[in-house]
Amino acid sequence: MGSLDEGHLCVEIENGMKLDVSEKEPETIAIEDAVKVLLQGLGEDVNRDGLKKTPLRVAKALREGTRGYKQKVKDIVQGALFPEVGLHDGVGHAGGVGGLVIVRDLDLFSYCESCLLPFQLKCHVGYVPSGQRVVGLSKLSRVADVFAKRLQAPQRLADEICSALHHGIKPAGVAVILECLHIHFPNVESVLLDSKHQGWVKVLVSSCSGVFGNENADAWSDFLGLLKFRGVTVDRTLTRDSVNQSWCPSNSSSMAKISSELVAANPEMVAAVASILRSLGEDPLRKELVETPSHFVRWLINFENTKLEMKLNGFACGISDLLKPNGEISSRNNEQMHSELNLSFCSQCEHHLLPFYGVVHIGYFCPKGINHLGKSLLQSIVHFYGFKLQVQERLTRQIAETVSSILGGDVMVVVEANHTCMISRGIEKFGSNTATIAVLGRFSTDPAARAMFLRSIPDDTTSRIL
């Protein structure tokens, strides 16, 4: 997508031009300064290894992820229209309405304007050509990406894509359907108290023009019929109001009091996020963005580096005493392997301040006759290390070492995670997944034990992550 040269980030944009994001530009510097304020607000040392370049990385990611403000649809569509026969006076070349063109499963990402967190979307676009104007297929994706690379809400994004294509191509009609996936706002208390906490909010929105204006039109039937081949079933009874109300978790009424308290307790952090919005070319006073700084701070404060340590350590010591009341380690011949699979977690990448999430699998040996560790304890350990600024490799090792300290050594941990930074920052590798392993004690010297544990991990883990 782009190349990094000394002092610059050159991003290839959709119309063949290049957006040159310099490390020395005022906007980049302003975002860097704001990120330093946020890190300090979390109690972090901005000069420690792992965080030294975080402000610059965040600045580049945000500016690249909102590059759509600098792009124009007409620059993409002009020169890409071809004289193929479409509809004329409402009748297709073969005598029917025909001529429908669909591009399905366009994977995109955008930044939620309510909380400044990235969200993932799958876009389906269809149009009926008219007046011998057929556009190059890649341009449908590029137009959608122009509007996705802005601070967005799902319905507005669908409407903007639809309107831009209708005016740019002048077809008989356009239809756009978006499947959007937004990370929920978990916090330590909610995930510990609610084992059924839902990690995602999913919404489906649509927008249409021309011959798609009638819900019962043949064009809609054809469009939806072709989408079903891809496993997409659309409920077009969704209203705009219901989608807007159910979309970003930060907009729920229960969050209003928390947000106001955060503004009072963390004015510097809230002001820093407002500064970031201005540096991206947005107005923090725009009604949709007024609460965004406090919403983002609320999310970020979950990863403050000072929570739960004494409580967790005390709990761990109690379990350790229970398992080994005499301070003795049982012989391996009297041990059996246990596993706890698909422990969910959510964390924040310390390199880019972007979420990553997934599941943790833990295998361990303990003496026969001793009840294996409860899932709640292991899940608490996972959440404890997840709710910090992290990297996956460190998270895996920390979980393994903590469980090992409880049990006496024989532990294997596998972490599977999806990283938001892999779909943003110009990389956009949708569907990629990262796995890391840590082995201690017997697992480090016994290949058969490692293989046995790995075989116990279900092969449908990816679906569980989502």
C-alpha positions as CSV (number, residue, x, y, z in Angstrom):
1,M,0.0,0.0,0.0
2,G,2.7,2.4,0.8
3,S,6.4,2.7,1.5
4,L,8.3,4.2,4.5
5,D,11.2,6.5,3.6
6,E,13.3,8.4,6.1
7,G,11.1,11.1,7.6
8,H,8.1,10.4,5.4
9,L,5.2,8.0,4.9
10,C,4.2,7.8,1.3
11,V,0.7,6.3,0.9
12,E,-0.5,5.2,-2.5
13,I,-4.0,6.4,-2.8
14,E,-6.7,5.2,-5.1
15,N,-6.5,7.7,-8.0
16,G,-2.8,7.0,-8.6
17,M,-1.6,10.0,-6.6
18,K,0.5,9.8,-3.5
19,L,-0.2,11.3,-0.1
20,D,3.1,12.3,1.5
21,V,2.8,12.3,5.3
22,S,5.9,13.8,6.7
23,E,7.0,13.3,10.3
24,K,7.8,17.0,10.5
25,E,4.4,18.2,9.4
26,P,2.5,20.3,12.0
27,E,-0.5,17.9,12.0
28,T,1.8,14.9,12.7
29,I,3.7,16.6,15.4
30,A,0.4,17.7,17.1
31,I,-0.9,14.2,17.1
32,E,2.4,12.9,18.5
33,D,2.2,15.4,21.4
34,A,-1.4,14.5,22.1
35,V,-0.5,10.7,22.2
36,K,2.3,11.5,24.7
37,V,-0.3,13.1,27.0
38,L,-2.5,10.0,26.7
39,L,0.3,7.7,27.5
40,Q,1.3,9.7,30.5
41,G,-2.3,9.8,31.6
42,L,-2.2,6.0,31.7
43,G,0.8,6.2,34.0
44,E,3.2,5.0,31.3
45,D,6.8,6.1,30.7
46,V,6.8,7.5,27.1
47,N,10.6,6.9,27.0
48,R,10.5,3.1,27.8
49,D,11.3,0.6,25.1
50,G,8.2,-0.2,23.1
51,L,6.6,3.2,23.6
52,K,9.3,5.5,22.3
53,K,8.0,5.5,18.7
54,T,4.3,4.9,19.6
55,P,3.3,8.6,19.2
56,L,4.7,8.7,15.7
57,R,3.2,5.3,14.8
58,V,-0.2,6.5,16.0
59,A,0.0,9.7,14.1
60,K,0.9,7.9,10.9
61,A,-1.9,5.3,11.4
62,L,-4.5,8.0,12.0
63,R,-3.5,10.2,9.1
64,E,-3.3,7.3,6.7
65,G,-6.6,5.9,8.0
66,T,-8.4,9.2,7.4
67,R,-6.8,9.9,4.0
68,G,-10.3,9.9,2.4
69,Y,-10.7,13.6,3.3
70,K,-8.0,14.4,0.7
71,Q,-9.5,12.4,-2.1
72,K,-12.2,13.2,-4.6
73,V,-14.6,10.7,-6.2
74,K,-14.5,12.5,-9.6
75,D,-10.7,11.9,-9.8
76,I,-11.4,8.2,-9.5
77,V,-14.4,7.8,-11.8
78,Q,-13.4,10.2,-14.6
79,G,-11.6,8.3,-17.3
80,A,-12.9,4.9,-16.1
81,L,-16.3,5.0,-17.8
82,F,-16.7,2.6,-20.8
83,P,-19.4,2.7,-23.5
84,E,-21.2,-0.5,-22.8
85,V,-25.0,-0.9,-23.4
86,G,-27.2,-0.6,-20.3
87,L,-30.7,0.6,-19.6
88,H,-32.4,3.0,-22.0
89,D,-35.8,4.4,-21.0
90,G,-36.0,1.7,-18.3
91,V,-35.5,-1.2,-20.7
92,G,-32.4,-3.3,-20.9
93,H,-30.7,-4.3,-24.2
94,A,-32.2,-7.8,-24.0
95,G,-35.7,-6.5,-23.5
96,G,-35.8,-6.8,-19.7
97,V,-34.4,-4.7,-16.8
98,G,-31.2,-6.7,-16.7
99,G,-27.7,-5.3,-16.7
100,L,-27.1,-5.5,-13.0
101,V,-23.5,-5.3,-11.9
102,I,-22.4,-6.3,-8.4
103,V,-19.1,-6.3,-6.6
104,R,-19.4,-8.2,-3.4
105,D,-17.3,-8.7,-0.2
106,L,-15.2,-5.6,-0.3
107,D,-13.3,-5.6,3.0
108,L,-12.8,-2.2,4.4
109,F,-12.2,-0.4,7.7
110,S,-13.1,2.9,9.0
111,Y,-12.9,4.9,12.3
112,C,-16.0,5.3,14.3
113,E,-16.8,9.0,14.8
114,S,-18.4,8.3,18.2
115,C,-15.3,6.7,19.9
116,L,-12.4,7.0,17.4
117,L,-11.9,3.2,17.4
118,P,-11.6,1.4,14.1
119,F,-14.4,-0.8,12.9
120,Q,-14.4,-3.4,10.1
121,L,-16.9,-3.6,7.3
122,K,-17.8,-5.7,4.3
123,C,-19.3,-3.7,1.5
124,H,-21.6,-5.0,-1.3
125,V,-22.2,-2.6,-4.2
126,G,-24.5,-3.0,-7.1
127,Y,-25.7,-0.7,-9.9
128,V,-27.6,-0.9,-13.2
129,P,-25.8,0.9,-16.0
130,S,-27.5,3.4,-18.1
131,G,-26.7,5.6,-21.2
132,Q,-23.7,3.5,-22.2
133,R,-21.8,4.2,-18.9
134,V,-20.1,1.3,-17.3
135,V,-17.4,2.0,-14.8
136,G,-14.3,-0.1,-14.2
137,L,-15.0,-2.6,-11.4
138,S,-12.0,-1.6,-9.2
139,K,-13.5,2.0,-9.1
140,L,-16.4,0.7,-7.1
141,S,-14.0,-0.4,-4.4
142,R,-12.0,2.8,-4.6
143,V,-15.0,5.0,-4.2
144,A,-16.2,3.0,-1.2
145,D,-12.7,3.4,0.3
146,V,-12.7,7.2,-0.1
147,F,-15.6,7.5,2.3
148,A,-14.5,4.6,4.6
149,K,-11.2,6.5,5.2
150,R,-13.0,9.2,7.2
151,L,-14.5,9.3,10.6
152,Q,-17.8,7.6,10.0
153,A,-21.1,6.1,11.1
154,P,-22.5,3.1,9.2
155,Q,-25.6,4.6,7.7
156,R,-23.9,7.8,6.6
157,L,-21.1,5.8,5.1
158,A,-23.6,3.8,3.0
159,D,-25.4,6.9,1.9
160,E,-22.2,8.7,0.9
161,I,-21.0,5.7,-1.2
162,C,-24.4,5.4,-2.9
163,S,-24.8,9.1,-3.6
164,A,-21.2,9.4,-5.0
165,L,-21.7,6.5,-7.4
166,H,-25.1,7.7,-8.5
167,H,-23.7,11.2,-9.4
168,G,-20.4,9.9,-10.7
169,I,-21.7,7.1,-13.0
170,K,-25.3,8.4,-13.6
171,P,-26.7,4.8,-13.7
172,A,-30.3,3.7,-13.5
173,G,-29.8,3.0,-9.9
174,V,-27.3,2.1,-7.1
175,A,-27.6,-0.2,-4.1
176,V,-25.1,-0.4,-1.2
177,I,-25.2,-2.9,1.7
178,L,-22.7,-2.7,4.5
179,E,-22.0,-5.3,7.2
180,C,-20.3,-3.5,10.0
181,L,-18.5,-5.0,13.1
182,H,-17.6,-2.8,16.0
183,I,-15.7,-3.8,19.1
184,H,-17.7,-3.6,22.3
185,F,-16.6,-1.5,25.2
186,P,-15.4,-4.1,27.7
187,N,-13.9,-3.2,31.0
188,V,-12.4,-5.3,33.8
189,E,-15.4,-5.2,36.0
190,S,-17.9,-6.1,33.2
191,V,-16.0,-9.1,31.8
192,L,-15.3,-10.5,35.2
193,L,-18.9,-10.3,36.4
194,D,-20.6,-11.2,33.1
195,S,-19.3,-14.4,31.6
196,K,-21.6,-13.9,28.6
197,H,-20.3,-10.4,27.8
198,Q,-20.7,-9.8,24.1
199,G,-17.4,-8.6,22.5
200,W,-18.9,-7.2,19.3
201,V,-21.7,-5.1,17.9
202,K,-22.9,-6.1,14.4
203,V,-25.1,-4.0,12.2
204,L,-26.3,-4.2,8.6
205,V,-27.3,-1.0,6.7
206,S,-28.3,-0.3,3.2
207,S,-28.7,2.7,0.9
208,C,-30.2,2.9,-2.6
209,S,-31.2,5.2,-5.5
210,G,-33.0,5.1,-8.8
211,V,-34.6,1.7,-9.8
212,F,-33.6,0.4,-6.3
213,G,-35.9,3.0,-4.7
214,N,-38.8,0.5,-4.5
215,E,-38.2,-2.3,-2.0
216,N,-40.2,-4.6,-4.2
217,A,-38.4,-3.8,-7.4
218,D,-36.9,-6.6,-9.5
219,A,-33.5,-4.9,-9.2
220,W,-33.6,-5.5,-5.4
221,S,-34.7,-9.1,-5.8
222,D,-31.8,-9.8,-8.2
223,F,-29.3,-8.0,-6.0
224,L,-30.4,-9.8,-2.8
225,G,-30.6,-13.1,-4.6
226,L,-27.0,-12.8,-5.8
227,L,-25.8,-11.8,-2.3
228,K,-27.4,-15.0,-0.9
229,F,-24.8,-16.9,-2.9
230,R,-22.3,-15.3,-0.5
231,G,-24.2,-16.2,2.6
232,V,-25.5,-12.6,3.0
233,T,-29.2,-12.4,4.1
234,V,-30.5,-8.9,4.4
235,D,-33.3,-7.7,6.6
236,R,-34.4,-4.5,4.9
237,T,-36.9,-3.7,7.7
238,L,-34.1,-2.2,9.7
239,T,-34.7,1.5,10.2
240,R,-32.0,4.2,10.3
241,D,-33.0,5.2,13.9
242,S,-32.6,1.6,15.2
243,V,-29.2,1.3,13.6
244,N,-28.0,4.6,14.8
245,Q,-29.1,3.8,18.4
246,S,-27.6,0.3,18.5
247,W,-24.3,1.0,16.8
248,C,-21.5,2.4,18.9
249,P,-21.6,1.1,22.5
250,S,-20.3,4.4,23.7
251,N,-23.6,6.0,22.8
252,S,-25.6,4.0,25.3
253,S,-27.3,6.0,28.1
254,S,-25.4,4.0,30.8
255,M,-22.2,5.5,29.5
256,A,-23.2,9.2,29.8
257,K,-22.5,9.5,33.5
258,I,-19.2,7.6,33.1
259,S,-18.1,9.9,30.3
260,S,-18.9,13.1,32.2
261,E,-16.9,11.7,35.2
262,L,-13.9,11.0,32.9
263,V,-14.0,14.6,31.5
264,A,-13.7,15.9,35.1
265,A,-11.0,13.4,36.2
266,N,-8.9,13.5,33.0
267,P,-9.2,16.9,31.4
268,E,-5.7,16.7,29.8
269,M,-6.5,13.4,28.1
270,V,-9.8,14.5,26.8
271,A,-8.2,17.7,25.5
272,A,-5.5,15.7,23.8
273,V,-8.1,13.6,21.9
274,A,-9.8,16.8,20.8
275,S,-6.5,18.0,19.5
276,I,-6.1,14.8,17.5
277,L,-9.5,15.4,15.9
278,R,-8.5,19.0,14.9
279,S,-5.2,17.6,13.4
280,L,-7.2,15.2,11.2
281,G,-9.1,18.2,9.8
282,E,-12.3,17.6,11.9
283,D,-14.2,20.0,14.1
284,P,-14.4,18.6,17.7
285,L,-17.5,20.8,18.2
286,R,-19.4,19.0,15.4
287,K,-22.4,17.5,17.2
288,E,-21.4,13.9,16.3
289,L,-17.9,14.5,17.7
290,V,-18.6,16.4,20.9
291,E,-18.5,13.3,23.1
292,T,-15.9,11.5,21.1
293,P,-12.9,12.6,23.2
294,S,-14.4,11.4,26.4
295,H,-15.6,8.1,24.8
296,F,-12.1,7.3,23.5
297,V,-10.6,8.2,26.9
298,R,-13.1,5.9,28.6
299,W,-11.9,3.1,26.3
300,L,-8.2,3.8,26.8
301,I,-8.4,4.1,30.6
302,N,-9.3,0.4,30.8
303,F,-5.6,-0.2,30.0
304,E,-4.2,1.9,32.8
305,N,-1.2,0.2,34.2
306,T,-2.2,0.2,37.9
307,K,-5.3,-2.0,38.2
308,L,-6.1,-5.3,40.0
309,E,-2.6,-6.4,40.8
310,M,-2.9,-6.9,44.6
311,K,-6.3,-8.6,44.2
312,L,-5.1,-11.0,41.6
313,N,-1.9,-11.9,43.5
314,G,-3.8,-12.6,46.6
315,F,-6.2,-14.9,44.8
316,A,-3.3,-16.7,43.1
317,C,-1.5,-17.4,46.4
318,G,-4.6,-18.9,47.8
319,I,-5.0,-21.3,44.9
320,S,-1.3,-22.3,45.1
321,D,-1.6,-23.2,48.7
322,L,-4.7,-25.3,48.0
323,L,-3.0,-27.3,45.3
324,K,0.2,-27.9,47.2
325,P,-0.6,-27.9,50.9
326,N,2.7,-29.5,51.9
327,G,4.8,-27.5,49.6
328,E,5.6,-30.6,47.6
329,I,5.5,-31.2,43.9
330,S,3.9,-34.5,42.9
331,S,5.7,-36.9,40.7
332,R,5.0,-36.8,36.9
333,N,3.7,-40.4,37.1
334,N,0.9,-39.1,39.3
335,E,-0.1,-36.2,37.1
336,Q,-2.6,-35.7,34.3
337,M,-3.0,-33.0,31.7
338,H,-5.8,-30.5,31.9
339,S,-6.7,-27.8,29.4
340,E,-8.9,-24.7,29.4
341,L,-9.7,-23.5,25.8
342,N,-11.1,-20.4,24.2
343,L,-10.6,-18.0,27.1
344,S,-11.5,-14.6,25.5
345,F,-9.4,-11.5,25.9
346,C,-9.2,-7.9,24.6
347,S,-6.1,-5.8,24.8
348,Q,-4.5,-2.7,23.4
349,C,-1.4,-2.8,21.2
350,E,1.3,-0.5,22.8
351,H,2.9,0.2,19.4
352,H,-0.2,1.7,17.8
353,L,-2.8,2.1,20.5
354,L,-5.1,-0.1,18.5
355,P,-7.2,-3.0,19.9
356,F,-6.3,-6.6,19.4
357,Y,-8.5,-9.5,20.6
358,G,-8.8,-13.2,20.5
359,V,-8.7,-16.4,22.6
360,V,-6.2,-18.1,24.9
361,H,-5.7,-21.8,25.4
362,I,-4.0,-23.1,28.5
363,G,-2.7,-26.6,29.1
364,Y,-1.1,-27.8,32.4
365,F,-0.3,-30.8,34.5
366,C,-1.5,-31.2,38.0
367,P,-1.7,-34.2,40.5
368,K,-4.4,-36.8,40.0
369,G,-7.2,-36.4,42.5
370,I,-6.7,-32.6,42.7
371,N,-9.5,-30.6,41.1
372,H,-8.1,-28.7,38.1
373,L,-8.0,-25.0,38.2
374,G,-11.3,-23.3,37.8
375,K,-12.0,-21.5,34.5
376,S,-12.8,-18.3,36.4
377,L,-9.3,-18.1,37.8
378,L,-7.6,-18.7,34.5
379,Q,-10.0,-16.2,32.8
380,S,-9.1,-13.7,35.5
381,I,-5.4,-14.1,34.8
382,V,-6.0,-13.6,31.1
383,H,-8.0,-10.5,31.6
384,F,-5.5,-9.1,34.1
385,Y,-2.7,-9.2,31.5
386,G,-5.0,-8.3,28.7
387,F,-6.1,-5.0,30.2
388,K,-2.7,-3.4,29.8
389,L,-0.8,-1.8,26.9
390,Q,0.6,-5.0,25.4
391,V,2.2,-7.0,22.7
392,Q,1.0,-10.5,22.1
393,E,4.3,-12.2,22.7
394,R,4.6,-10.6,26.1
395,L,1.0,-11.4,26.9
396,T,1.5,-15.1,26.1
397,R,4.7,-15.3,28.3
398,Q,3.1,-13.5,31.2
399,I,0.1,-15.8,31.3
400,A,2.3,-18.8,31.1
401,E,4.6,-17.6,33.9
402,T,1.7,-16.7,36.2
403,V,-0.1,-20.1,35.8
404,S,3.3,-21.8,36.2
405,S,3.9,-20.0,39.5
406,I,0.6,-21.4,40.8
407,L,1.1,-24.9,39.6
408,G,4.8,-25.5,39.8
409,G,6.0,-25.3,36.3
410,D,4.3,-27.5,33.6
411,V,2.3,-25.1,31.5
412,M,1.7,-24.4,27.8
413,V,-0.2,-21.4,26.5
414,V,-1.4,-20.6,23.0
415,V,-2.8,-17.2,22.2
416,E,-4.6,-16.6,18.9
417,A,-5.4,-13.0,18.1
418,N,-6.7,-10.6,15.4
419,H,-4.9,-7.3,15.4
420,T,-6.6,-4.2,14.2
421,C,-3.2,-2.8,13.1
422,M,-3.2,-5.5,10.4
423,I,-6.3,-4.1,8.8
424,S,-5.4,-0.4,9.2
425,R,-2.2,1.6,8.6
426,G,-2.2,0.9,4.9
427,I,-1.6,-2.9,5.5
428,E,-5.2,-4.0,5.2
429,K,-4.6,-7.8,5.5
430,F,-8.2,-8.8,6.4
431,G,-8.7,-12.2,8.0
432,S,-5.1,-12.6,9.2
433,N,-4.5,-14.1,12.6
434,T,-1.5,-14.3,14.8
435,A,-0.7,-17.3,17.1
436,T,2.0,-17.3,19.8
437,I,3.1,-20.1,22.1
438,A,4.8,-20.2,25.5
439,V,6.0,-23.5,27.0
440,L,7.4,-24.1,30.5
441,G,8.5,-27.2,32.5
442,R,7.5,-30.5,31.0
443,F,6.0,-29.0,27.9
444,S,9.4,-27.6,27.0
445,T,11.1,-31.0,26.9
446,D,8.2,-33.4,26.0
447,P,7.1,-33.1,22.3
448,A,4.4,-35.7,22.9
449,A,2.8,-33.5,25.6
450,R,2.9,-30.4,23.4
451,A,1.3,-32.4,20.5
452,M,-1.4,-33.8,22.8
453,F,-2.3,-30.3,24.0
454,L,-2.3,-28.8,20.4
455,R,-4.6,-31.6,19.3
456,S,-7.1,-30.5,21.9
457,I,-7.5,-27.0,20.4
458,P,-10.6,-26.9,18.2
459,D,-10.0,-26.2,14.5
460,D,-12.8,-23.6,14.4
461,T,-11.1,-21.2,16.7
462,T,-11.3,-18.4,14.2
463,S,-15.0,-18.4,14.2
464,R,-15.0,-18.3,18.0
465,I,-12.8,-15.2,17.9
466,L,-15.4,-13.3,15.9
